Amino acid sequence: MSKWQILLIKELRHLFRDTKTIIQTVVVPTFITPLLIGGIFYYIGSLAVEEGKKTYDLGFIGETNNALFTSMEESERFNLIGYESVDELMNAVSEDSVDIGVDLNMELTSVISNNKTADILIFFKDIDTFSQAKSLIVKKINDFNDLKRDERLVNFGINPEELEPINLIEEDLTTEREFAGSIIGAFVALIFVAYLMQGTSTPALDLGAGEKERGTMETLASTNISSIDIIVGKMLAITSSAVITATFSLLGFVLPLIIIFLFFQNSIPDGAFTVVSSIINPLAIFGIFLLAIPLSILMGAFMLAISIYSKSTKEAGLLLGNVLLIFIVPVYVPLINPGMELDFIGSLIPCFNLALHTNALIAGNVNWLLFGTSFLSTVIYCLIAVYITYIMFDDERIIFRS
Amino acid sequence: MSIIQTKTLFKEFKMNSEKKGLLGPKKTSFFAVNDLTFSLSQGKVLSILGPNGCGKTTTLRMIAGMLEPSKGTVIVDGIDVRRDKHKVKSRIGFMTNNTSLYDRLTVLETVEFFAQLNQIPADIYKPRANQLFKKLDMEKYLNKRIADLSTGMKQKTSIVRTLIHDPKILILDEPTTGVDVDGQSIIMDLIKDIKNSGKTIIFSTHQLGEVKDIADEIIVMKKGSIIFNGKKHEFQAINDDQNYNEIFTELVNE
């Protein structure tokens, strides 16, 4: 056995005998995260369902003997509350006494009858993204507007239908797989990168700054093992931990889907069925792992270099906390911009490329040339990072920095 | 014949000064080891004494190939440490000044790890380890994790892992620090045994009783430089009316 292999076995044994490592690499990604994600989705879903049934308090002032007010009054989704002045109404909205306010205009009927334009004011707070109050009231106003416009056209002797030169028909050809890719892909990548980081940072902290703090780095430096053997042994231990964590995180994500697939097949809609099967696609999983392995080595080398530079685990923890942003921010960009497409420059940015390739792998429309570019560029970054770490390990000022 | 030779050895370290620059404290340098020249014959025991921060550990680390000298040479068993530090390391057993072992490995796994790192075949290191375990009365603890051991037992494990590749030279940096009285006497007895087997030993210590017991030669350091280098009887000859502690205190306070 070569020295790096001896060191690797020792590092793995030492790492995985730590309960913290087992919790972080296996327990949390397999059990806690799916529960957390499931819980969040359930909560968000139930909020959306509740909003769909909710009756909103609608404050109003202005004319009430018109079709618009009648339609609002007849709606089961509104509980109408009258106010004396605009200021009173605005205060009620500001203080959350009502969900939305409408100034219906005191002269609505007469202005419209005179073929003029009447102002209707809506007061709202655009904070609650789930609230349907505004969209419901806007729809009522638009329907009333359409009705009155058509009446005017008829009065002018014009058939409203003849006034429309184009009837726009939209047909969305997005497949369910593509939809799954754009929505779920970036989310899967985010979870994956988060766990790769967790899987690398804890052992990097332990095998770098931790060893310095415990004095075992000095013991290791006193033996005739070379710096390159130390780097290879430690890097492989960190990468193994990252890949194990990532595997369990994917398992934690996929297992509940498989359970739904097997036992609740009849109760899930067809679209969701396609989404689930797109994620449990062997090519997608293989592709994600192919990119994740050099990425985890890159992260590991980066974190080990920082860890070994630090005087203590406390200092390393502080430095790593800031550095983690470098890896996590690029994954967020596609998450908040669904439908974003990867180009050559993007394919060279680690994590960002993983997120967009994950989208494409799930959607089934991977650009293999860009995939190859991403893989090769990550391997090159990874070699540079390993070389820098090697230089640091060979520098006595860093190994014995205190 | 000298097995260890140092010639005009210097070690310079950079450190933060009290002056502050734009990007934090300015760097300044100081010599942790300053013009150190000495030699040690095979089979002899050298004790390096000195107050904290006098350069003992730095000197030991340079001899062991862990730190590169800023100037000067270190020759160990005929090999220049600068030229082939790995060969030098294979001939040295270095024990640091704290137990510095992997908490989650057992005693047996620890010793096995260091034996394998030194490329010692199992049929050689296993009987050697068993012999040492027996001598140090450690047999009951072999499958216990390091974290569960007492400081004394950890120190014994450190000694076994240091000796497992049967090094020609043993370097011990304050080997009895933090060990109880019983542990200290066991360690000192073992060092005497090792001395009797013909190995060369360098050890740093604050315990002058240990020096009197086992050292052949003594070096006293102060601020990186040697202020005394001689045989044990020459140290005592400084003042026949004083004990080791008094002589040492007088030397370093001069």
Chai-1 contact restraints between the chains, C-beta under 6 A:
chainA,res_idxA,chainB,res_idxB,connection_type,confidence,min_distance_angstrom,max_distance_angstrom,comment,restraint_id
A,I6,B,Q116,contact,1.0,0.0,6.0,A-B,restraint_1
A,I6,B,L117,contact,1.0,0.0,6.0,A-B,restraint_2
A,K10,B,F113,contact,1.0,0.0,6.0,A-B,restraint_3
A,H14,B,Y102,contact,1.0,0.0,6.0,A-B,restraint_4
A,H14,B,R104,contact,1.0,0.0,6.0,A-B,restraint_5
A,R17,B,R104,contact,1.0,0.0,6.0,A-B,restraint_6
A,G215,B,T96,contact,1.0,0.0,6.0,A-B,restraint_7
A,G215,B,N98,contact,1.0,0.0,6.0,A-B,restraint_8
A,G215,B,S100,contact,1.0,0.0,6.0,A-B,restraint_9
A,T216,B,S100,contact,1.0,0.0,6.0,A-B,restraint_10
A,T216,B,Y102,contact,1.0,0.0,6.0,A-B,restraint_11
A,E218,B,T96,contact,1.0,0.0,6.0,A-B,restraint_12
A,T219,B,T96,contact,1.0,0.0,6.0,A-B,restraint_13
A,T219,B,S100,contact,1.0,0.0,6.0,A-B,restraint_14
A,A221,B,M66,contact,1.0,0.0,6.0,A-B,restraint_15
A,S222,B,A64,contact,1.0,0.0,6.0,A-B,restraint_16
A,S222,B,M66,contact,1.0,0.0,6.0,A-B,restraint_17
A,S222,B,F94,contact,1.0,0.0,6.0,A-B,restraint_18
A,T223,B,L117,contact,1.0,0.0,6.0,A-B,restraint_19
A,N224,B,H86,contact,1.0,0.0,6.0,A-B,restraint_20
A,N224,B,K89,contact,1.0,0.0,6.0,A-B,restraint_21
A,N224,B,S90,contact,1.0,0.0,6.0,A-B,restraint_22
A,I225,B,L117,contact,1.0,0.0,6.0,A-B,restraint_23
A,E396,B,L67,contact,1.0,0.0,6.0,A-B,restraint_24
